[in-house]
Amino acid sequence: MPKAVVVRSAGGPEVLEYSDVPSPVPGDDELLVRVGAAGVNYIDTYQRSGQYPVPLPTALGLEGAGEVIASNSSSFAVGDRVAWMSVLGSYASEVVVPASAAVRVPSSLDVELAAAALLQGITAHYLTHSTHVVKEGDRVLVHAAAGGVGLLLTQWAKARGAYVVATVSTDEKEALAREAGADQVLRYGDFASQIEKVDVVYDGVGRDTFDQSLASLKPRGLLALFGASSGPVPPLDPQRLNAAGSVYLTRPSTGAYLLDRAEFEWRAADLFGAIADGTLSVRIGGRYKLEEAAQAHTDLQSRRTTGKLLLLP
Ligand SMILES: NC(=O)c1ccc[n+]([C@@H]2O[C@H](COP(=O)([O-])OP(=O)(O)OC[C@H]3O[C@@H](n4cnc5c(N)ncnc54)[C@H](OP(=O)(O)O)[C@@H]3O)[C@@H](O)[C@H]2O)c1
C-alpha cells in the first residue's frame, strides 16, 4: 500500500503522521510517479504549522523526483525519470504529478540530486537572474548562506562575478559558505556596520535580519525578502525605504517567476546545466526515511542542518 506523510491538524513536527494512503489515480495530463526522493523545503514547515494555511487533512511536501509508472500525458512515458515542484503531497511513496509541474531528469543526474536541486535551485535562479540580474562586480549579501537556497545563491552569485557577503550562525556553516565562494562571512547581529554597502540583499531569514538588511543597502539597492525562517516581518511604513536610501523591497515567490511552461523549462534547463558543468554543487545535508519526516522538520527548524534535506520512501 502507498505511504504518505499526512497532516490532519496544524502544529509542530509531531503532527506529521506516516500513514497508509489509497493508491493515487492520475487524471488527464497527469502522471503517477514512484517517488525516489522527496525534497524538504522550509515552506513545508509553514504549511505544517498553519503559518501558510493549506486545506487539511493533506499529505505534505512540494517536490521530488522519481520514475513515471503511469502516464496520461503525451509529453512523458512510463519509465521516464522526472522531477517536479509545487505539488502538495510529495512526501509519499507514490504521487500524482500534473505534467505541467514535471521536467525530465537529464541522464547525467541521479534522482536524489534532481530532487535536491529543483525547488531551491529554481529559487536561486530567479533571484540571481531575474529579481536582480547579478552582474560582474555587484556586491551581494546572502543570509543563511549554508542552507539549501543559501549555498546555491552564493555559488550562482559568485559564478556571475559578484562579491558575496554571507551570514551564518556557526563555524561549520562558515566553512561551507566559504567553500561555496563567499568572500566575506559574518555572524548575524550588527552585520550592517561591518560591511561595505551592497547592491542586493537576499534575505530568507526575515524577522531577525530585516532591519539590518535594509541598513546594508546602497542607495537604490534592492532587498529581496524571499522567506521567513526566523518569523514573518511585521508590517512597515514605506517611509523606511526612503530613509534607507530610496531602496526597493520585493517579496518574490516561485509562482510569479514560473509564469508559463517556457519559463519553467528555461530555469530548469539552466539549473541542470549549471550542475552538469560544475557551476553549482548541490549539497545533500541529510537523508531521512519517509517515516522520519518529523525529525527532518525538527532538525531544519532548530538550525542544525546545512544544504538540502531529502526524504527517501
Ligand atoms: N520565496 C521563494 O520562492 C522561496 C523558495 C524557497 C525557499 N524560500 C525561503 O528561503 C528560506 C530558506 O529555505 P531553505 O529551505 O533553503 O532552508 P535553510 O536555509 O536550509 O534553513 C533555514 C536556515 O535559516 C537560518 N535561520 C536564521 N534564523 C533562524 C531561525 N530563527 N530559525 C530557523 N532557522 C533560522 C538557519 O541558518 P543559520 O543557522 O546559518 O542562521 C537555517 O539553517 C526560507 O525562509 C524559505 O521559506 C523561499
The ligand as a Gaussian input file, in Angstrom:
#p B3LYP/6-31G(d) Opt

LIG

0 1
 N       10.140000      32.742000      -1.999000
 C       10.564000      31.630000      -2.558000
 O       10.403000      31.423000      -3.761000
 C       11.269000      30.623000      -1.733000
 C       11.640000      29.382000      -2.247000
 C       12.382000      28.502000      -1.448000
 C       12.702000      28.873000      -0.148000
 N       12.290000      30.055000       0.333000
 C       12.644000      30.501000       1.689000
 O       14.048000      30.508000       1.762000
 C       14.449000      30.307000       3.110000
 C       15.475000      29.195000       3.155000
 O       14.831000      27.968000       2.822000
 P       15.611000      26.580000       2.853000
 O       14.604000      25.532000       2.603000
 O       16.813000      26.703000       1.990000
 O       16.046000      26.493000       4.381000
 P       17.530000      26.593000       5.010000
 O       18.120000      27.910000       4.622000
 O       18.271000      25.371000       4.671000
 O       17.217000      26.572000       6.550000
 C       16.893000      27.732000       7.238000
 C       18.141000      28.457000       7.779000
 O       17.740000      29.743000       8.213000
 C       18.631000      30.192000       9.185000
 N       17.906000      30.792000      10.317000
 C       18.121000      32.030000      10.797000
 N       17.335000      32.269000      11.840000
 C       16.594000      31.163000      12.038000
 C       15.604000      30.813000      12.990000
 N       15.226000      31.654000      13.970000
 N       15.051000      29.584000      12.913000
 C       15.409000      28.721000      11.951000
 N       16.363000      29.000000      11.009000
 C       16.951000      30.225000      11.064000
 C       19.437000      28.976000       9.641000
 O       20.762000      29.116000       9.142000
 P       21.870000      29.741000      10.174000
 O       21.959000      28.757000      11.283000
 O       23.106000      29.888000       9.386000
 O       21.286000      31.052000      10.587000
 C       18.733000      27.802000       8.999000
 O       19.614000      26.743000       8.722000
 C       13.169000      30.004000       3.893000
 O       12.729000      31.183000       4.515000
 C       12.196000      29.596000       2.807000
 O       10.858000      29.826000       3.163000
 C       11.575000      30.930000      -0.425000

